[in-house]
Amino acid sequence: MKTRIEKYNDRNWAVWLSDGEKEGLVCVTVYKKGALEVKNILDALIRIKGL
């Protein structure tokens, strides 16, 4: 599984989760720093679970 951050609309940031076949929106934040924190937490959980 992979996570990524991209600009969402004009002012927001989106965090996406992908397994290679499917992709889903996890959350939308106002600040890039918040999106990075969500991404870091998801990446850590993915490493722990071994996905």
Secondary structure, DSSP 8 states (H G I E B T S, - for coil): -EEEEEEETTTEEEEEEE-SS-EEEEEEESSHHHHHHHHHHHHHHHHHHT-
